[in-house]
Each structure stands twice: as C-alpha cells, then as structure tokens.
Amino acid sequence: MITALLAGSRAIPDAQFSPAGIGREFDHRVNRFVRGDRVAWVGGGDPATTAYLEWIDALRLALNRRLFLGLFDYECHYACYPVGAFYRRHLDAFRGTVNRVVSTTLYLNPDWSPDDGGQLALYRARARKPCAVVEPRLGTMVLFLSNEFPHEVLPARRIRYSMTGWFRVNGSRTGAADPAR
C-alpha cells in the first residue's frame, strides 16, 4: 500500500497541488513566511488511497475503543515540500475549534537521509527544544494530539512527500454533524 501511495503522490499533476494556507474559511490565507508546502486534498478513487482510508478508519475505531476519543471523521491531503520549504511551529487545531483531535503524517520518501532535512520537530507546550524529531522516511507514521503538541517541519533540502491528516470529532452543538458527513 505504501509504495502505491508513493507512486500515487508522484502521479498527481502539479496543477492539482495548491499552495498550502493557514486559517480556515474566511480567515484562510497563504503566508510563505509561515509555510511553503503545496497540498492536494484526498478524495479517494484510486485503489491505494481507498485501501489507506479503509486502514485509517480501522485505526479510528481502534483508537475510539481503547482511548474513548469519540473520533468521528478523517480528512487528509498529500503534502509536497519543495526544496527549501518548511512549516513554522504551530498547532493543528483551528483557533476557536476543537474538532481536530489526532494528527497523522505518513511519510512517502524513499532513501531519505538526515542531510535531506524536512524533519518533523514535536514540542511540549512551552518548551524551546523539541521532545522528538522524526525523519520523514518512507513508511514512518506519526500520530499526536493535534491541540497538545506544537510542531514544525524543518526546511527540506530535497522534495519531501507525505500524507497528512486529522481525526476529528463532531464539535456541533446544534445537532448537525460537524464535520458534515
């Protein structure tokens, strides 16, 4: 499945990748000072993506059974970090919302070395030094609490690919599903 996702990420036309932004809806904007990656949102379709999304849903159910998280949905995109691209320290939860609960990143980079950069640095809330630094090697998957661990992507020295996503909960107080199902 991972090699098929790797091939799938390389087969996406450049025109389908958009500059990644920060914020949501009316607050959404592109800011190259904060991040320089490009993203292509996943909607399913090809067999590898379908298999991945089925595996992710089984993971969602297992996390709910064992940790009682109430995870409701999953959204994800392919991310491409061109040479020099980074993403400054941030949290994955949007300001004023709590629906992103668990962040996931699956790396799609064969033959990656530390000299290639692009590592994920995870921090404790107010710490200046990372508590973990993860090399973006093919098949490595990272999961962490979206609103608890500030993190950043260090500058990439070669093109870096990943599939990044978020397990979400229904944050609606109106009886309507948020996110919509």
NORBEL-V575083 format. One record per backbone hydrogen bond with DSSP energy under -0.5 kcal/mol. NH is the residue of the N-H (numbers start at 1). CO is the residue of the C=O. E is the energy in kcal/mol with one decimal. If there is no record, write none. Layout:
[[NH & CO & E] [NH & CO & E]]
This chain:
[[5 & 1 & -2.3] [6 & 2 & -2.6] [7 & 3 & -2.4] [8 & 4 & -2.6] [9 & 5 & -2.6] [10 & 6 & -1.7] [11 & 7 & -1.4] [12 & 8 & -0.7] [16 & 13 & -2.1] [17 & 13 & -0.5] [17 & 14 & -1.4] [18 & 39 & -3.0] [20 & 37 & -2.5] [22 & 29 & -3.0] [27 & 24 & -2.5] [28 & 25 & -1.6] [29 & 22 & -2.3] [34 & 31 & -1.5] [35 & 31 & -2.2] [36 & 86 & -2.3] [38 & 80 & -2.4] [39 & 18 & -2.9] [40 & 78 & -2.1] [42 & 76 & -2.4] [46 & 44 & -0.6] [50 & 46 & -2.5] [51 & 47 & -2.5] [52 & 48 & -2.4] [53 & 49 & -2.8] [54 & 50 & -2.0] [55 & 51 & -2.3] [56 & 52 & -2.8] [57 & 53 & -1.9] [58 & 54 & -1.9] [59 & 55 & -2.1] [60 & 56 & -2.6] [61 & 57 & -2.3] [62 & 58 & -2.1] [63 & 59 & -2.8] [64 & 60 & -2.3] [65 & 61 & -2.5] [66 & 62 & -2.4] [67 & 63 & -2.8] [68 & 64 & -1.6] [72 & 168 & -4.4] [73 & 168 & -1.5] [75 & 166 & -1.7] [77 & 164 & -2.7] [78 & 40 & -2.8] [79 & 162 & -2.9] [80 & 38 & -2.9] [81 & 160 & -3.1] [82 & 80 & -0.7] [84 & 156 & -3.7] [85 & 82 & -2.6] [87 & 153 & -2.1] [88 & 34 & -3.3] [90 & 151 & -2.2] [92 & 146 & -1.6] [93 & 146 & -0.6] [97 & 94 & -2.2] [101 & 99 & -0.6] [101 & 167 & -2.9] [102 & 167 & -1.3] [103 & 144 & -3.1] [104 & 165 & -2.9] [105 & 142 & -2.0] [106 & 163 & -2.6] [107 & 105 & -0.5] [107 & 140 & -2.7] [108 & 161 & -2.0] [110 & 108 & -0.5] [112 & 109 & -0.7] [116 & 113 & -2.3] [117 & 114 & -1.6] [118 & 155 & -1.6] [120 & 134 & -2.3] [121 & 119 & -0.6] [121 & 152 & -2.8] [122 & 120 & -0.6] [122 & 132 & -2.9] [123 & 150 & -2.8] [127 & 124 & -1.3] [131 & 122 & -2.5] [132 & 122 & -1.4] [134 & 120 & -2.9] [137 & 135 & -2.0] [138 & 109 & -2.1] [139 & 107 & -2.5] [140 & 137 & -2.4] [142 & 105 & -2.5] [144 & 103 & -1.8] [146 & 101 & -2.4] [148 & 145 & -1.2] [149 & 145 & -1.5] [150 & 148 & -0.6] [151 & 90 & -2.3] [152 & 121 & -1.8] [153 & 87 & -2.3] [154 & 119 & -2.9] [154 & 152 & -0.6] [156 & 85 & -2.2] [157 & 116 & -3.4] [158 & 116 & -0.7] [160 & 81 & -2.1] [162 & 79 & -1.8] [163 & 106 & -2.6] [164 & 77 & -2.7] [164 & 162 & -0.6] [165 & 104 & -2.6] [166 & 75 & -2.4] [167 & 102 & -3.1] [168 & 73 & -2.8] [169 & 99 & -2.1] [171 & 169 & -0.9] [171 & 178 & -1.6]]
